[in-house]
Amino acid sequence: MFHQARGILNKLTPEKFAVLKDQLINSGIDSADILQGVMHLIFDKAVLEPTFCPMYSELCHDLNTALPQFPPEEPDGKPIAFRRILLNTCQEAFEGADNLRAEIRQMTAPEQESERRDKEKMVKLRTLGNIRLIGELFKQKMVPEKIVHHCIQHLLGQDLKSPPAEENVEALCHLFNTVGKQLEENPKSRSIIDSYFSSMKQLANNQRLASRMRFMVRDVIELRANKWIPRREEIKAKTINEIHSEAEQKLGLRPGSTNMRNGRGASNVMGMGAGNSFGIGRPGGLMPGMPGMPGMVRKMPGMPAMDSDGLEGLSGRLVNKNENLVPSPALPPSQGRSQAPVLKPSVGNARLLPQGTGGFFTGKPSALLQNSTARPLTASGPNVGVAEPLIQGLSGGSKSTVGISKVQEFEKDRFSAPTPVMEKPLSSGKPPADLDKKSKSLLEEYFSVRDCEEAKLCVQELKWPDYYPTFVQQAILLAMENSERHIELVGKLLEFLYSEKTLSDKDIEAGLMFIANEFDDTAIDIPLAPKFLGELVGMLCLAGATDFRVLKDIMVKVDNKSRQRAIFDSALRIYKSRPSTGALGAHGDDLIECEKLIS
């Protein structure tokens, strides 16, 4: 549950707020302990990301409204509610900051210098984040005004002759920047606020205070004099649409012209109406210059020429300049154009083909890897390069046995035995930085389409065998984070890759040991991780990709006895589930060692 909540909070942005908030509400917060754990996750995220405090405070307000209260632990106690736990946590963090600083000041040993600085930075970050969160919760009417006044008085201190600590002065300024305008809107509070700023004017002239703090206090005084209108724009989280709108205003563009992500604004840029019949500006619609769009004969700089039919790369001028285009034998006048080109099987020319001519070649690039290198093309027979629909289109819609046979005869001599270009996998040097991203995309697509053959080709396209153990580790972790069904899919994929000799038993063993080295931390986030790992090892043992010796090595790395037993029992259950495996005698010694570990 906490792992799921943490994942939702990590993805939370102003743009996805509504969807992810509903997911968090419906994630199964059905006890006081879970409620308290989720609240602490939100609090930690908020104080360490003060820019997003307005969003987190709104999330707290909605959760407090949607989530139920739970019975108190004591008979006469108050019900356990989200708001009550949150305010208690904010109070403890606020009042405990001075004690933490006092403990840090006692770290005077030279070898503690680095640790002391790190702790000072963390305490300062959490203190300022907590102050910002308290202010934003006050705006959401979750914190009463008297608590805000208590915080201000605590930060100002009682003795004005000796200035407060610099940390308190900075926190005071941040608090006024957040809630000053709202406090002054209450007529009853104006006299109290006047007394606060009278004390702050004394601080601004106190030479015992650091100059940075004095100028910070003066900025707050000037902000109040300016009716709480800041001189500079406040840094806050923004949606993509807000960023686009600001960019349009700064650049003087028409509204909507920068928002090309969803197709909006394409009609403004290209000068075409939104209601055109070609689908311009709609996702999946044709863009100007695409093949099949009549009347678009203007050529943009750097683009291939187009003839009147909208076929790129088929005009006479381009044929003479491109070595990959060769003229076909002349056809009779009744058969259409006499210089229709024939395309060689090459990766580059495949990008110039019009839509609907994907049948020219076999060995198309994989759809599972984004921005990956295409696989080598292979010939499918003597007619490679011939597409009957294209011949038909170039001849005015009528077929000609004579014309087609001549083209085939020409290609039979020209392309009868093309030599495939094989790319060798890389295995030395520094691996590409995007391998993790590619492999994750590969696995997510595999979970969707469940095509082992396609996934194998994508793994080979990584072209880095030394990365295969990390790929195994990533596949197992990604499956553990999802469900038991994903474990089955990963087991089937690894078994297939091993049978196809794409992965070796050493790759699989190394990937499993990567998992074992960090398994105790993984099991905290994923309680079912021991069961999942045992089932996966059992499946791989059945396939012969690993054995119970590796299971023993994994269990040695795991410290917790109950987790060791869960791994062993799950692996043994899966292994015994298939009758064809026979007895366990071949693994007798390893099984004895495993049982000793859990006895």
C-alpha positions as CSV (number, residue, x, y, z in Angstrom):
1,M,0.0,0.0,0.0
2,F,2.7,2.5,1.0
3,H,4.7,1.6,-2.2
4,Q,1.6,2.3,-4.3
5,A,1.0,5.6,-2.4
6,R,4.7,6.6,-2.9
7,G,4.4,5.9,-6.6
8,I,1.3,8.1,-6.9
9,L,3.0,11.0,-5.1
10,N,6.1,10.7,-7.2
11,K,4.0,11.2,-10.3
12,L,1.9,14.0,-8.9
13,T,1.9,17.2,-10.9
14,P,-0.6,20.1,-11.2
15,E,-1.6,18.7,-14.6
16,K,-2.3,15.1,-13.3
17,F,-3.6,16.3,-9.9
18,A,-7.3,15.3,-10.2
19,V,-6.6,11.8,-11.6
20,L,-3.9,10.9,-9.2
21,K,-5.7,12.3,-6.2
22,D,-8.7,10.0,-6.9
23,Q,-6.2,7.1,-7.2
24,L,-4.8,7.8,-3.8
25,I,-8.2,8.1,-2.2
26,N,-9.2,4.8,-3.6
27,S,-5.9,3.0,-2.9
28,G,-7.2,1.2,0.2
29,I,-6.6,3.6,3.2
30,D,-8.8,1.5,5.5
31,S,-7.0,1.8,8.9
32,A,-5.5,4.4,11.2
33,D,-2.0,3.0,10.7
34,I,-2.3,3.3,6.9
35,L,-3.8,6.8,7.2
36,Q,-0.8,7.9,9.4
37,G,1.7,6.3,7.0
38,V,0.2,8.0,4.0
39,M,0.1,11.3,5.8
40,H,3.8,11.1,6.7
41,L,4.7,10.3,3.0
42,I,2.8,13.5,1.9
43,F,4.4,15.6,4.7
44,D,7.9,14.4,3.8
45,K,7.3,15.2,0.1
46,A,5.9,18.6,0.9
47,V,8.7,19.9,3.2
48,L,11.4,18.7,0.8
49,E,9.6,20.2,-2.3
50,P,8.4,23.7,-1.0
51,T,7.7,24.9,-4.5
52,F,4.9,22.3,-4.7
53,C,3.5,23.0,-1.2
54,P,0.3,24.7,-2.7
55,M,-0.4,21.5,-4.5
56,Y,0.3,19.3,-1.5
57,S,-1.8,21.5,0.8
58,E,-4.7,21.2,-1.7
59,L,-4.2,17.4,-1.7
60,C,-4.3,17.4,2.1
61,H,-7.6,19.4,2.1
62,D,-9.2,16.9,-0.4
63,L,-8.0,13.9,1.5
64,N,-9.3,15.2,4.8
65,T,-12.7,15.7,3.2
66,A,-12.8,12.3,1.4
67,L,-11.2,9.9,3.9
68,P,-13.1,8.6,6.9
69,Q,-12.2,9.0,10.6
70,F,-11.1,6.0,12.6
71,P,-11.9,5.0,16.2
72,P,-9.4,6.3,18.8
73,E,-6.9,4.0,20.4
74,E,-8.1,5.0,23.9
75,P,-11.8,4.8,25.0
76,D,-12.0,8.5,25.8
77,G,-9.8,9.7,23.0
78,K,-10.7,11.7,20.0
79,P,-11.3,10.1,16.6
80,I,-8.2,9.7,14.4
81,A,-8.6,12.0,11.4
82,F,-6.2,13.1,8.7
83,R,-6.2,16.7,9.7
84,R,-5.5,16.0,13.3
85,I,-2.5,13.8,12.5
86,L,-1.2,16.3,10.0
87,L,-1.3,19.3,12.4
88,N,0.3,17.3,15.2
89,T,3.2,16.4,12.8
90,C,3.6,20.0,11.7
91,Q,3.7,21.1,15.3
92,E,6.3,18.5,16.3
93,A,8.5,19.5,13.4
94,F,8.2,23.2,14.2
95,E,8.9,22.9,17.9
96,G,11.6,20.2,17.5
97,A,13.8,22.2,15.1
98,D,15.6,24.1,17.8
99,N,16.5,20.9,19.6
100,L,17.9,19.4,16.4
101,R,20.0,22.5,15.9
102,A,21.3,22.3,19.4
103,E,22.3,18.6,18.9
104,I,24.1,19.5,15.6
105,R,26.1,22.3,17.3
106,Q,27.6,19.7,19.7
107,M,29.2,17.9,16.8
108,T,32.5,19.8,17.1
109,A,35.0,17.0,16.2
110,P,37.0,17.6,13.0
111,E,35.9,14.3,11.5
112,Q,32.3,15.3,12.1
113,E,32.6,18.5,10.1
114,S,31.1,17.1,6.8
115,E,28.3,15.3,8.6
116,R,27.5,18.4,10.6
117,R,27.1,20.5,7.5
118,D,24.9,18.0,5.8
119,K,22.6,17.8,8.8
120,E,22.5,21.6,9.1
121,K,21.4,21.8,5.4
122,M,18.7,19.2,5.9
123,V,17.3,20.8,9.1
124,K,17.1,24.1,7.4
125,L,15.4,22.7,4.3
126,R,12.8,20.8,6.4
127,T,12.2,23.8,8.6
128,L,11.6,26.2,5.8
129,G,9.5,23.6,4.0
130,N,7.4,23.0,7.1
131,I,6.8,26.8,7.5
132,R,5.7,27.0,3.8
133,L,3.4,24.0,4.3
134,I,1.8,25.6,7.4
135,G,1.2,28.8,5.5
136,E,-0.4,26.9,2.5
137,L,-2.6,24.9,4.9
138,F,-3.7,28.1,6.5
139,K,-4.9,29.3,3.1
140,Q,-6.9,26.0,2.7
141,K,-8.4,26.8,6.2
142,M,-7.0,23.6,7.7
143,V,-4.8,25.5,10.1
144,P,-6.5,28.1,12.4
145,E,-5.2,31.6,12.5
146,K,-4.2,31.4,16.2
147,I,-1.6,28.8,15.3
148,V,-0.1,31.1,12.7
149,H,0.1,33.9,15.3
150,H,1.8,31.4,17.7
151,C,4.4,30.6,15.1
152,I,5.1,34.2,14.4
153,Q,5.5,35.1,18.0
154,H,7.8,32.0,18.6
155,L,10.0,33.1,15.6
156,L,10.2,36.7,16.7
157,G,11.3,35.8,20.3
158,Q,10.5,37.5,23.5
159,D,13.6,39.6,24.0
160,L,13.9,42.2,21.2
161,K,17.3,43.4,22.5
162,S,19.0,40.1,21.4
163,P,17.9,39.2,17.9
164,P,16.5,35.7,17.2
165,A,18.5,33.0,15.5
166,E,19.1,33.6,11.8
167,E,17.2,30.4,11.0
168,N,14.1,31.8,12.8
169,V,14.4,35.2,11.0
170,E,14.5,33.5,7.6
171,A,11.5,31.2,8.6
172,L,9.6,34.3,9.8
173,C,10.2,36.1,6.4
174,H,9.0,33.0,4.5
175,L,5.9,32.8,6.6
176,F,4.9,36.4,6.0
177,N,5.6,36.0,2.3
178,T,3.1,33.1,2.3
179,V,0.3,34.3,4.6
180,G,0.8,38.0,5.2
181,K,-1.8,39.1,2.7
182,Q,-4.4,36.7,4.1
183,L,-3.7,37.7,7.7
184,E,-4.1,41.4,7.0
185,E,-7.5,40.8,5.3
186,N,-8.9,40.1,8.8
187,P,-9.6,43.5,10.4
188,K,-9.2,42.0,13.9
189,S,-5.6,41.1,13.2
190,R,-4.3,44.4,11.8
191,S,-3.3,45.8,15.2
192,I,-1.4,42.6,16.0
193,I,0.3,42.7,12.6
194,D,1.3,46.3,13.2
195,S,3.1,45.2,16.4
196,Y,4.8,42.4,14.5
197,F,6.2,44.8,11.9
198,S,7.2,47.3,14.5
199,S,9.5,44.6,15.9
200,M,10.7,43.7,12.4
201,K,11.7,47.3,11.7
202,Q,14.0,47.0,14.8
203,L,15.4,43.8,13.4
204,A,16.1,45.5,10.0
205,N,18.3,48.1,11.8
206,N,19.9,45.7,14.3
207,Q,23.6,45.5,13.3
208,R,24.1,42.3,15.3
209,L,22.0,40.5,12.7
210,A,23.7,39.4,9.5
211,S,23.3,41.7,6.5
212,R,21.5,39.0,4.5
213,M,18.9,38.7,7.2
214,R,18.5,42.4,7.5
215,F,17.8,42.8,3.8
216,M,15.4,39.9,3.9
217,V,13.4,41.6,6.7
218,R,13.4,44.9,4.7
219,D,12.0,43.0,1.7
220,V,9.1,41.8,3.7
221,I,8.4,45.3,5.1
222,E,8.5,46.7,1.6
223,L,6.2,43.9,0.4
224,R,3.6,44.9,3.0
225,A,3.9,48.6,2.0
226,N,3.3,47.5,-1.6
227,K,0.0,45.8,-0.5
228,W,1.6,42.4,-0.7
229,I,2.2,42.6,-4.4
230,P,5.7,41.1,-5.1
231,R,8.2,42.9,-7.3
232,R,9.2,39.6,-8.9
233,E,6.9,36.8,-10.0
234,E,6.6,34.0,-7.4
235,I,8.2,30.7,-8.4
236,K,5.4,28.1,-8.4
237,A,4.5,24.8,-10.1
238,K,2.7,25.4,-13.4
239,T,0.9,23.2,-15.9
240,I,2.1,22.8,-19.5
241,N,-0.7,25.0,-20.8
242,E,0.3,27.8,-18.4
243,I,3.9,27.5,-19.6
244,H,2.8,27.7,-23.3
245,S,0.6,30.8,-22.6
246,E,3.5,32.6,-20.9
247,A,5.8,31.7,-23.8
248,E,3.2,33.1,-26.3
249,Q,2.9,36.4,-24.4
250,K,6.7,36.8,-24.2
251,L,7.2,36.0,-27.9
252,G,4.2,37.9,-29.0
253,L,2.6,34.9,-30.7
254,R,-1.0,34.2,-31.4
255,P,-2.7,32.3,-28.5
256,G,-2.5,28.5,-29.1
257,S,0.4,28.7,-31.6
258,T,2.9,27.1,-29.3
259,N,0.7,24.3,-28.2
260,M,1.6,21.8,-30.9
261,R,1.7,18.8,-28.6
262,N,-1.9,17.8,-29.1
263,G,-2.3,19.2,-32.5
264,R,-3.9,22.5,-31.4
265,G,-2.4,25.4,-33.1
266,A,-1.3,23.6,-36.2
267,S,-4.0,25.3,-38.2
268,N,-2.8,28.7,-37.0
269,V,0.8,28.0,-37.9
270,M,0.1,26.6,-41.4
271,G,-2.6,29.1,-42.1
272,M,-5.4,26.5,-42.6
273,G,-8.8,26.4,-40.9
274,A,-9.5,23.9,-38.1
275,G,-12.4,22.4,-40.0
276,N,-10.5,21.3,-43.1
277,S,-11.2,17.9,-44.6
278,F,-7.7,16.6,-44.3
279,G,-7.6,16.3,-40.5
280,I,-4.9,19.0,-40.1
281,G,-4.5,19.9,-36.4
282,R,-6.1,16.6,-35.3
283,P,-4.1,13.7,-33.8
284,G,-3.5,11.2,-36.5
285,G,-4.5,13.6,-39.3
286,L,-2.4,14.5,-42.3
287,M,0.1,17.4,-42.1
288,P,0.9,19.6,-45.0
289,G,3.5,18.0,-47.3
290,M,2.5,14.4,-46.4
291,P,2.0,12.0,-49.3
292,G,-1.6,11.8,-50.6
293,M,-2.5,15.4,-50.0
294,P,-3.6,16.9,-53.3
295,G,-2.5,20.3,-54.4
296,M,0.4,20.5,-51.9
297,V,3.3,20.9,-54.4
298,R,5.3,23.5,-52.6
299,K,8.7,22.1,-51.4
300,M,10.1,23.1,-48.1
301,P,13.9,23.5,-47.8
302,G,15.7,20.2,-47.3
303,M,12.7,18.1,-48.3
304,P,12.6,15.7,-51.2
305,A,10.8,16.7,-54.3
306,M,7.2,15.7,-54.9
307,D,5.3,15.1,-58.1
308,S,1.7,16.1,-58.8
309,D,0.4,12.8,-57.2
310,G,2.1,13.7,-53.9
311,L,4.7,10.8,-54.1
312,E,7.9,11.8,-52.5
313,G,11.2,11.0,-54.3
314,L,9.5,9.9,-57.5
315,S,10.0,13.0,-59.7
316,G,12.5,13.0,-62.6
317,R,14.9,15.5,-61.0
318,L,15.4,13.5,-57.8
319,V,15.9,10.2,-59.8
320,N,19.0,11.6,-61.5
321,K,20.5,12.8,-58.2
322,N,19.8,9.8,-55.9
323,E,22.0,6.8,-56.4
324,N,19.4,4.6,-54.7
325,L,16.8,5.3,-57.5
326,V,17.3,3.6,-60.9
327,P,15.0,4.1,-63.9
328,S,12.9,1.1,-65.0
329,P,12.8,0.0,-68.6
330,A,10.5,2.2,-70.8
331,L,6.9,1.2,-70.8
332,P,4.5,1.6,-73.7
333,P,2.5,4.9,-73.7
334,S,-0.6,3.1,-72.6
335,Q,1.1,1.8,-69.5
336,G,1.7,5.2,-67.8
337,R,5.0,7.0,-67.1
338,S,8.0,5.8,-68.9
339,Q,10.5,6.7,-66.2
340,A,8.9,5.2,-63.1
341,P,11.8,4.5,-60.7
342,V,12.4,1.3,-58.8
343,L,13.7,1.5,-55.3
344,K,16.7,-0.5,-53.9
345,P,16.2,-2.2,-50.6
346,S,17.8,0.3,-48.3
347,V,16.9,1.7,-44.8
348,G,17.3,5.3,-46.0
349,N,14.9,5.1,-48.9
350,A,12.2,3.4,-46.7
351,R,11.7,6.7,-45.1
352,L,10.9,8.4,-48.5
353,L,8.2,5.9,-49.4
354,P,4.6,7.1,-49.6
355,Q,2.0,5.7,-47.3
356,G,0.8,2.2,-48.2
357,T,4.1,1.0,-49.7
358,G,5.3,-0.8,-46.5
359,G,5.3,-4.1,-48.4
360,F,8.4,-3.3,-50.4
361,F,10.7,-4.8,-47.9
362,T,10.8,-7.4,-45.1
363,G,12.6,-6.9,-41.8
364,K,10.9,-3.6,-40.8
365,P,12.3,-1.8,-37.7
366,S,10.8,-3.0,-34.4
367,A,7.9,-1.1,-32.9
368,L,9.1,-1.9,-29.3
369,L,12.1,0.3,-29.2
370,Q,11.9,4.0,-29.6
371,N,14.8,5.8,-31.4
372,S,16.6,2.5,-31.9
373,T,18.6,1.4,-34.9
374,A,16.7,-0.5,-37.5
375,R,17.4,-4.2,-38.0
376,P,19.3,-5.3,-41.2
377,L,17.0,-5.8,-44.2
378,T,16.8,-9.2,-45.8
379,A,15.6,-10.1,-49.3
380,S,12.3,-12.0,-49.5
381,G,12.9,-13.3,-53.0
382,P,13.6,-12.3,-56.6
383,N,10.7,-9.8,-56.6
384,V,12.1,-7.6,-53.8
385,G,11.5,-4.0,-54.5
386,V,8.3,-4.7,-56.5
387,A,4.9,-3.5,-55.2
388,E,2.0,-4.3,-57.4
389,P,-0.2,-1.5,-55.9
390,L,2.5,1.1,-56.8
391,I,2.7,-0.3,-60.4
392,Q,-1.0,-0.1,-60.6
393,G,-1.1,3.4,-59.4
394,L,1.6,4.6,-61.8
395,S,-0.2,3.1,-64.8
396,G,-3.4,5.0,-64.3
397,G,-5.2,2.2,-62.4
398,S,-4.8,-0.6,-65.1
399,K,-2.6,-3.6,-64.8
400,S,-0.2,-4.6,-67.6
401,T,1.3,-8.0,-67.7
402,V,4.0,-6.9,-70.1
403,G,5.0,-3.9,-68.0
404,I,5.1,-5.9,-64.8
405,S,7.1,-8.8,-66.3
406,K,9.7,-6.4,-67.7
407,V,10.1,-4.8,-64.3
408,Q,10.4,-8.2,-62.6
409,E,12.9,-9.4,-65.2
410,F,15.0,-6.3,-64.7
411,E,14.9,-6.7,-60.9
412,K,15.7,-10.4,-61.1
413,D,19.0,-9.6,-62.7
414,R,19.6,-6.6,-60.5
415,F,18.6,-7.9,-57.0
416,S,18.7,-11.6,-57.2
417,A,21.1,-12.1,-54.3
418,P,21.5,-9.0,-52.2
419,T,24.1,-9.3,-49.4
420,P,22.6,-8.5,-46.0
421,V,24.5,-6.1,-43.8
422,M,25.0,-7.6,-40.4
423,E,25.7,-5.3,-37.4
424,K,28.0,-6.7,-34.7
425,P,26.9,-6.2,-31.1
426,L,29.1,-3.9,-29.1
427,S,30.7,-5.3,-26.0
428,S,33.4,-2.9,-24.9
429,G,33.7,0.7,-23.8
430,K,31.2,2.8,-22.0
431,P,27.5,1.6,-22.5
432,P,25.0,4.1,-24.0
433,A,23.3,6.2,-21.4
434,D,19.8,5.4,-22.7
435,L,20.0,1.6,-22.3
436,D,17.9,1.6,-19.2
437,K,15.2,3.8,-20.8
438,K,15.1,1.5,-23.9
439,S,14.9,-1.7,-22.0
440,K,12.1,-0.3,-19.7
441,S,10.2,0.7,-22.8
442,L,10.8,-2.7,-24.3
443,L,9.5,-4.5,-21.2
444,E,6.4,-2.3,-20.9
445,E,5.5,-3.0,-24.5
446,Y,6.1,-6.7,-24.0
447,F,3.7,-6.7,-21.1
448,S,1.1,-5.2,-23.5
449,V,1.6,-7.2,-26.7
450,R,3.2,-10.4,-25.1
451,D,5.2,-11.3,-28.2
452,C,8.4,-13.1,-27.1
453,E,9.8,-13.1,-30.6
454,E,9.5,-9.4,-31.1
455,A,10.9,-8.8,-27.6
456,K,13.9,-11.0,-28.5
457,L,14.7,-8.9,-31.6
458,C,14.5,-5.8,-29.4
459,V,16.9,-7.2,-26.9
460,Q,19.3,-7.9,-29.7
461,E,18.9,-4.4,-30.9
462,L,20.3,-3.1,-27.6
463,K,23.7,-4.3,-29.1
464,W,25.3,-4.5,-25.7
465,P,25.6,-8.1,-24.3
466,D,27.4,-6.9,-21.2
467,Y,24.1,-5.1,-20.3
468,Y,22.0,-8.3,-20.4
469,P,22.4,-9.1,-16.6
470,T,21.1,-5.6,-15.8
471,F,18.3,-6.2,-18.3
472,V,17.4,-9.3,-16.4
473,Q,17.4,-7.4,-13.1
474,Q,15.2,-4.6,-14.5
475,A,12.7,-7.1,-15.9
476,I,12.3,-8.9,-12.5
477,L,12.0,-5.6,-10.6
478,L,9.4,-4.2,-13.0
479,A,7.4,-7.4,-12.8
480,M,7.6,-7.4,-8.9
481,E,6.2,-3.9,-8.9
482,N,3.1,-5.0,-10.8
483,S,1.5,-8.4,-10.2
484,E,1.9,-12.1,-10.2
485,R,0.7,-12.2,-13.8
486,H,3.7,-10.0,-14.8
487,I,6.0,-12.5,-13.0
488,E,4.7,-15.2,-15.2
489,L,5.3,-13.1,-18.3
490,V,8.9,-12.3,-17.3
491,G,9.5,-16.0,-16.5
492,K,8.2,-16.9,-20.0
493,L,10.3,-14.2,-21.6
494,L,13.6,-15.1,-19.9
495,E,12.9,-18.8,-20.6
496,F,12.4,-18.0,-24.3
497,L,15.5,-15.8,-24.5
498,Y,17.6,-18.5,-22.9
499,S,16.3,-21.2,-25.3
500,E,17.1,-18.9,-28.3
501,K,20.6,-18.4,-26.9
502,T,20.0,-14.6,-26.6
503,L,20.7,-14.8,-22.9
504,S,23.1,-17.2,-21.3
505,D,22.8,-18.9,-17.9
506,K,25.5,-16.6,-16.7
507,D,23.5,-13.5,-17.7
508,I,20.4,-14.9,-15.8
509,E,22.5,-15.8,-12.8
510,A,24.2,-12.4,-12.6
511,G,20.8,-10.7,-12.9
512,L,19.3,-12.8,-10.1
513,M,22.3,-11.9,-7.9
514,F,21.8,-8.2,-8.6
515,I,18.3,-8.7,-7.2
516,A,19.6,-10.7,-4.2
517,N,22.1,-8.0,-3.2
518,E,19.4,-5.4,-2.6
519,F,16.6,-7.8,-1.8
520,D,16.0,-6.7,1.8
521,D,15.3,-3.2,0.8
522,T,13.1,-4.4,-2.1
523,A,11.1,-6.6,0.2
524,I,10.2,-3.6,2.4
525,D,8.6,-1.8,-0.5
526,I,7.1,-4.9,-2.1
527,P,5.9,-7.3,0.6
528,L,5.2,-10.1,-1.9
529,A,8.7,-9.9,-3.4
530,P,10.0,-13.2,-1.7
531,K,7.1,-15.2,-3.2
532,F,7.6,-13.6,-6.6
533,L,11.3,-14.2,-6.7
534,G,10.9,-17.8,-5.6
535,E,8.3,-18.5,-8.3
536,L,10.6,-16.9,-10.9
537,V,13.6,-19.0,-9.8
538,G,11.4,-22.1,-9.9
539,M,10.3,-21.4,-13.5
540,L,13.9,-20.8,-14.6
541,C,15.0,-24.1,-12.9
542,L,12.3,-25.9,-14.9
543,A,13.7,-24.3,-18.1
544,G,17.3,-25.3,-17.3
545,A,18.3,-21.6,-17.3
546,T,19.5,-21.9,-13.6
547,D,19.5,-24.4,-10.8
548,F,19.1,-24.7,-7.0
549,R,22.7,-23.7,-6.4
550,V,21.7,-20.2,-7.5
551,L,18.7,-20.4,-5.2
552,K,21.0,-21.2,-2.3
553,D,23.3,-18.2,-3.2
554,I,20.2,-16.0,-3.3
555,M,19.0,-17.1,0.1
556,V,22.5,-16.5,1.6
557,K,22.2,-12.9,0.6
558,V,18.8,-12.5,2.3
559,D,19.0,-11.8,6.1
560,N,15.4,-12.4,7.1
561,K,14.6,-16.1,7.8
562,S,10.9,-15.7,6.9
563,R,11.8,-14.2,3.5
564,Q,14.3,-17.1,2.9
565,R,11.6,-19.6,3.6
566,A,9.1,-17.8,1.4
567,I,11.6,-17.8,-1.5
568,F,12.5,-21.5,-1.0
569,D,8.9,-22.7,-0.6
570,S,7.7,-20.8,-3.7
571,A,10.6,-22.1,-5.9
572,L,10.0,-25.7,-4.7
573,R,6.2,-25.5,-5.3
574,I,6.7,-24.2,-8.9
575,Y,9.4,-26.8,-9.6
576,K,7.2,-29.7,-8.4
577,S,4.1,-28.4,-10.2
578,R,5.3,-29.9,-13.5
579,P,5.2,-33.7,-13.4
580,S,7.7,-34.1,-16.2
581,T,10.5,-32.8,-14.1
582,G,10.8,-36.0,-12.2
583,A,12.5,-36.4,-8.8
584,L,14.7,-33.8,-7.0
585,G,17.6,-36.1,-6.5
586,A,19.8,-34.3,-9.0
587,H,19.6,-31.2,-6.8
588,G,19.9,-33.1,-3.5
589,D,23.0,-31.3,-2.1
590,D,21.7,-27.9,-3.0
591,L,18.3,-28.6,-1.5
592,I,19.9,-29.7,1.8
593,E,22.0,-26.5,1.9
594,C,18.8,-24.5,1.4
595,E,16.9,-26.3,4.1
596,K,19.8,-25.7,6.5
597,L,19.6,-22.0,5.9
598,I,15.9,-21.8,7.0
599,S,16.1,-24.4,9.8
